[in-house]
Amino acid sequence: MKDISVICGVSIATVSKALNDQNDISREMKEKVRKVAGDLGYLPNSAAQALKTNKSNNIGVLFIDEARSGLTHDYFAHVLDSFKRTAEENGYDITFINGSQKDNGSVSYLAHAQYRGFDGVVIACVDFYDPRVEQLVRGNIPVVTIDHVYDNRVAIISDNVNGMKDLLTYCYGQGHRRIAYIHGAYSSVTQSRLSSFYKTAEALHLDIPEEYILEADYRSTDKAYLCTQKLLELPVPPTCILYPDDFACFGGISAIQARGLRIPEDISIAGYDGIPIAQQFRPQLTTVMQDTE
């Protein structure tokens, strides 16, 4: 800015006002200053601007997938891609917060976000009961959570209650009365889906034996495989199995095929999420399509 002021023969303050399009600078001077700035390759100092405006135009993303699938996570990758494009359209950059920090004296999530000067933070696919996450949520930085609700905080939630209701009702409509459910690990999403499953089953007068309800981590094909084996070994096995997500469903398919059974002639299955690869499966996978956009 000093170089620009020397070339234009004006003060640094005038250069700053011209570049910021303030009204007390003439149009001619603004054009002159901008031309010289362009010729010199001038770019404003983002750190200095952030100090002056108290706005960094940078949004933090806390995304910690316990399965270590990272940005290959079929569902959240699409959610975050939509978020990235929308943020960029509105003039924001996004920065991922280091998720490998432990309670060993390293910087907390909140301190990291404050240090970076984030205008806000999006929190997705984490352990929402982690004290470090709760500290960030209670901090002075605006946060938006995905698929989890905190009091007095904004959350983007998929309608898991009606999603499960629609799925179970559909399977019932296809003639199934022995329906098992392999649900995901404990989370608010799992709670909502499991509660809806039981409530819908009651409304449909379906008897759900205790052994028909099993747990497998989300996106774990190995655990879905083992759970499916247990269900198929029951004296009265289910005619339909619901899985925690489409990806885990592939583990169930492997277990079913390993026993020489056919889908859907011998047993039916259903997933959840509507990931693209699941739609390539034949016969096409029955699933609940979540709107990642």
C-alpha positions as CSV (number, residue, x, y, z in Angstrom):
1,M,0.0,0.0,0.0
2,K,2.9,2.3,0.6
3,D,4.2,1.7,-2.9
4,I,0.8,2.4,-4.3
5,S,0.6,5.7,-2.3
6,V,4.0,6.8,-3.6
7,I,3.1,6.1,-7.3
8,C,-0.3,7.8,-7.0
9,G,1.0,10.7,-4.9
10,V,-1.5,10.2,-2.1
11,S,-1.5,9.0,1.5
12,I,-1.7,5.4,2.5
13,A,-5.0,6.3,4.2
14,T,-6.4,7.5,0.8
15,V,-5.2,4.2,-0.8
16,S,-7.0,2.2,1.8
17,K,-10.2,4.2,1.4
18,A,-10.0,3.9,-2.4
19,L,-9.5,0.1,-2.3
20,N,-12.4,-0.2,0.2
21,D,-14.7,1.9,-2.0
22,Q,-15.4,4.6,0.6
23,N,-17.6,7.5,-0.4
24,D,-15.2,10.3,0.5
25,I,-12.8,9.3,-2.4
26,S,-13.5,10.4,-6.0
27,R,-14.3,7.8,-8.6
28,E,-11.3,9.0,-10.6
29,M,-8.9,8.4,-7.7
30,K,-10.5,5.0,-7.0
31,E,-9.9,3.9,-10.6
32,K,-6.3,5.2,-10.5
33,V,-5.5,3.5,-7.2
34,R,-7.0,0.2,-8.4
35,K,-5.2,0.3,-11.7
36,V,-1.8,0.8,-9.9
37,A,-2.7,-1.9,-7.4
38,G,-3.5,-4.3,-10.2
39,D,-0.3,-3.5,-12.0
40,L,1.7,-4.1,-8.8
41,G,-0.2,-7.4,-8.1
42,Y,-1.5,-6.1,-4.8
43,L,-3.5,-8.4,-2.6
44,P,-5.0,-7.3,0.7
45,N,-3.5,-8.8,3.9
46,S,-6.3,-11.2,5.0
47,A,-5.0,-11.3,8.6
48,A,-5.0,-7.5,8.8
49,Q,-8.4,-7.4,7.3
50,A,-9.7,-9.9,9.8
51,L,-8.3,-7.8,12.7
52,K,-10.0,-4.7,11.3
53,T,-13.4,-6.2,10.4
54,N,-13.5,-9.0,13.0
55,K,-14.4,-11.3,10.1
56,S,-12.2,-13.9,8.5
57,N,-14.5,-15.3,5.8
58,N,-13.3,-18.7,6.9
59,I,-15.5,-21.5,8.3
60,G,-14.1,-24.4,10.2
61,V,-15.2,-28.0,9.7
62,L,-14.9,-30.6,12.5
63,F,-15.3,-33.9,10.8
64,I,-14.0,-37.1,12.6
65,D,-15.2,-40.3,11.2
66,E,-14.4,-43.1,13.6
67,A,-14.3,-45.6,10.8
68,R,-11.4,-43.6,9.3
69,S,-13.1,-43.4,6.0
70,G,-12.5,-39.7,5.9
71,L,-13.8,-37.9,2.8
72,T,-14.5,-41.2,1.1
73,H,-17.5,-41.5,3.5
74,D,-20.3,-42.0,1.0
75,Y,-23.0,-40.0,2.8
76,F,-21.1,-37.2,4.5
77,A,-18.8,-36.6,1.5
78,H,-21.8,-35.5,-0.5
79,V,-23.1,-33.3,2.4
80,L,-19.7,-31.6,2.8
81,D,-19.3,-31.2,-1.0
82,S,-22.6,-29.3,-1.1
83,F,-21.5,-27.3,1.9
84,K,-18.2,-26.4,0.3
85,R,-19.8,-25.2,-2.9
86,T,-22.3,-23.1,-1.1
87,A,-19.7,-21.6,1.2
88,E,-17.5,-20.7,-1.8
89,E,-20.5,-19.1,-3.6
90,N,-20.9,-16.9,-0.6
91,G,-17.3,-15.8,-0.5
92,Y,-16.1,-18.2,2.3
93,D,-13.1,-20.5,2.5
94,I,-13.4,-23.7,4.6
95,T,-10.7,-25.2,6.9
96,F,-10.7,-28.6,8.5
97,I,-10.0,-28.7,12.2
98,N,-7.3,-31.2,13.2
99,G,-9.3,-34.1,14.6
100,S,-6.3,-36.1,16.0
101,Q,-5.8,-33.8,19.0
102,K,-5.9,-35.7,22.3
103,D,-6.1,-34.7,26.0
104,N,-2.4,-34.3,26.2
105,G,-2.1,-30.6,26.6
106,S,-2.5,-29.8,22.9
107,V,-4.8,-27.1,21.7
108,S,-8.5,-27.8,22.2
109,Y,-11.0,-27.6,19.4
110,L,-12.4,-24.3,20.7
111,A,-8.9,-22.7,21.1
112,H,-8.0,-23.9,17.6
113,A,-11.1,-22.3,16.2
114,Q,-10.4,-19.1,18.1
115,Y,-6.8,-19.1,16.9
116,R,-7.9,-19.5,13.3
117,G,-10.5,-16.8,13.7
118,F,-13.3,-18.8,12.2
119,D,-16.6,-17.0,11.6
120,G,-18.3,-20.3,12.4
121,V,-17.9,-24.0,12.7
122,V,-19.7,-26.9,11.1
123,I,-19.6,-30.1,13.2
124,A,-20.4,-33.5,11.5
125,C,-19.8,-37.2,12.1
126,V,-18.1,-36.8,15.5
127,D,-18.6,-38.2,19.0
128,F,-21.0,-35.4,20.1
129,Y,-20.6,-36.4,23.7
130,D,-16.9,-35.8,23.7
131,P,-16.2,-33.0,26.3
132,R,-13.9,-31.2,23.7
133,V,-16.8,-31.1,21.2
134,E,-19.2,-29.9,23.9
135,Q,-16.7,-27.2,24.9
136,L,-16.6,-26.0,21.3
137,V,-20.4,-25.9,21.1
138,R,-20.7,-23.9,24.3
139,G,-18.0,-21.4,23.1
140,N,-18.4,-18.0,21.6
141,I,-18.2,-19.1,18.0
142,P,-21.4,-19.9,16.0
143,V,-21.8,-23.6,15.3
144,V,-24.1,-25.7,13.2
145,T,-24.3,-29.4,13.9
146,I,-25.3,-32.1,11.4
147,D,-27.5,-34.9,12.6
148,H,-27.3,-34.0,16.3
149,V,-29.2,-31.5,18.4
150,Y,-27.8,-29.3,21.2
151,D,-30.0,-26.9,23.2
152,N,-30.0,-23.4,21.6
153,R,-27.8,-24.3,18.7
154,V,-28.6,-24.6,15.0
155,A,-28.8,-28.2,13.7
156,I,-29.4,-29.7,10.3
157,I,-31.2,-33.0,10.8
158,S,-32.4,-35.7,8.4
159,D,-35.9,-36.9,9.2
160,N,-34.9,-40.2,10.7
161,V,-38.2,-40.8,12.4
162,N,-40.3,-40.6,9.2
163,G,-37.5,-42.2,7.1
164,M,-37.6,-45.4,9.3
165,K,-41.4,-45.3,9.4
166,D,-41.7,-45.2,5.6
167,L,-39.1,-48.0,5.2
168,L,-40.7,-50.4,7.7
169,T,-44.2,-49.6,6.3
170,Y,-43.0,-50.3,2.8
171,C,-41.5,-53.7,3.8
172,Y,-44.7,-54.5,5.6
173,G,-46.6,-53.6,2.4
174,Q,-44.4,-56.1,0.5
175,G,-45.8,-58.8,2.6
176,H,-43.1,-59.2,5.2
177,R,-44.0,-60.0,8.8
178,R,-40.7,-61.3,10.1
179,I,-38.5,-58.1,9.9
180,A,-35.1,-57.8,11.6
181,Y,-33.2,-54.6,12.2
182,I,-29.4,-54.2,12.5
183,H,-29.1,-50.7,13.8
184,G,-26.0,-48.5,14.1
185,A,-23.9,-47.7,17.1
186,Y,-25.4,-45.4,19.8
187,S,-26.1,-41.9,18.6
188,S,-29.1,-39.5,18.4
189,V,-29.6,-40.8,14.8
190,T,-29.7,-44.4,16.0
191,Q,-32.1,-43.5,18.9
192,S,-34.5,-41.8,16.5
193,R,-34.5,-44.6,14.0
194,L,-34.8,-47.4,16.6
195,S,-37.6,-45.6,18.4
196,S,-39.5,-45.1,15.1
197,F,-38.9,-48.7,14.2
198,Y,-40.6,-50.0,17.4
199,K,-43.4,-47.4,17.2
200,T,-44.2,-48.2,13.6
201,A,-44.0,-52.0,14.3
202,E,-46.5,-51.5,17.1
203,A,-48.8,-49.6,14.9
204,L,-48.6,-52.4,12.2
205,H,-49.1,-55.0,14.9
206,L,-45.8,-56.6,14.1
207,D,-44.1,-58.9,16.6
208,I,-40.4,-58.1,16.8
209,P,-38.5,-60.8,18.7
210,E,-35.6,-59.5,20.8
211,E,-33.1,-61.6,18.8
212,Y,-34.2,-59.7,15.6
213,I,-32.6,-56.5,16.9
214,L,-28.8,-56.4,16.6
215,E,-26.1,-53.6,16.5
216,A,-23.3,-53.0,14.0
217,D,-21.2,-49.9,13.6
218,Y,-22.3,-47.6,10.7
219,R,-20.4,-48.5,7.5
220,S,-19.0,-51.7,9.0
221,T,-19.4,-54.5,6.4
222,D,-17.6,-56.9,8.8
223,K,-20.0,-56.4,11.7
224,A,-23.0,-56.4,9.4
225,Y,-21.8,-59.7,8.0
226,L,-21.6,-61.3,11.5
227,C,-25.0,-59.9,12.5
228,T,-26.6,-61.3,9.3
229,Q,-25.1,-64.7,10.0
230,K,-26.6,-64.7,13.5
231,L,-30.0,-63.8,12.1
232,L,-29.9,-66.5,9.4
233,E,-28.9,-69.1,12.0
234,L,-32.1,-68.5,14.1
235,P,-34.7,-71.3,14.2
236,V,-37.1,-68.9,12.6
237,P,-35.0,-66.4,10.6
238,P,-36.4,-63.1,9.3
239,T,-37.7,-62.8,5.8
240,C,-36.4,-59.2,5.6
241,I,-33.4,-57.4,7.2
242,L,-32.9,-53.7,7.6
243,Y,-29.4,-52.4,7.8
244,P,-27.9,-49.2,9.4
245,D,-26.8,-47.8,6.0
246,D,-26.2,-48.9,2.4
247,F,-22.5,-49.5,2.8
248,A,-23.0,-51.9,5.8
249,C,-25.7,-53.6,3.7
250,F,-23.0,-55.0,1.4
251,G,-21.7,-57.0,4.3
252,G,-25.1,-58.5,4.8
253,I,-25.3,-59.3,1.1
254,S,-22.1,-61.2,1.3
255,A,-23.3,-63.2,4.3
256,I,-26.6,-64.1,2.5
257,Q,-24.8,-65.2,-0.6
258,A,-22.3,-67.2,1.4
259,R,-25.2,-69.4,2.6
260,G,-26.4,-69.9,-1.0
261,L,-29.5,-67.7,-0.6
262,R,-30.9,-65.4,-3.2
263,I,-32.0,-61.8,-2.9
264,P,-34.9,-61.2,-3.1
265,E,-36.3,-64.7,-3.8
266,D,-35.2,-66.2,-0.5
267,I,-34.7,-63.1,1.7
268,S,-35.2,-59.3,1.3
269,I,-32.9,-56.5,2.5
270,A,-33.0,-52.8,2.8
271,G,-30.4,-50.1,3.5
272,Y,-30.5,-46.4,4.4
273,D,-28.9,-43.3,2.8
274,G,-29.3,-43.8,-0.9
275,I,-25.6,-43.7,-1.8
276,P,-24.9,-43.8,-5.6
277,I,-23.0,-47.1,-5.6
278,A,-26.0,-48.8,-3.9
279,Q,-28.2,-47.8,-6.8
280,Q,-25.9,-49.8,-9.2
281,F,-26.6,-53.0,-7.3
282,R,-28.9,-55.5,-9.0
283,P,-31.6,-56.0,-8.0
284,Q,-31.6,-52.3,-7.1
285,L,-31.3,-51.8,-3.3
286,T,-34.3,-50.7,-1.4
287,T,-33.2,-47.7,0.7
288,V,-34.2,-44.4,2.1
289,M,-32.7,-41.6,0.0
290,Q,-31.3,-38.8,2.2
291,D,-31.1,-35.3,0.6
292,T,-27.4,-34.5,1.0
293,E,-27.8,-31.2,-0.8
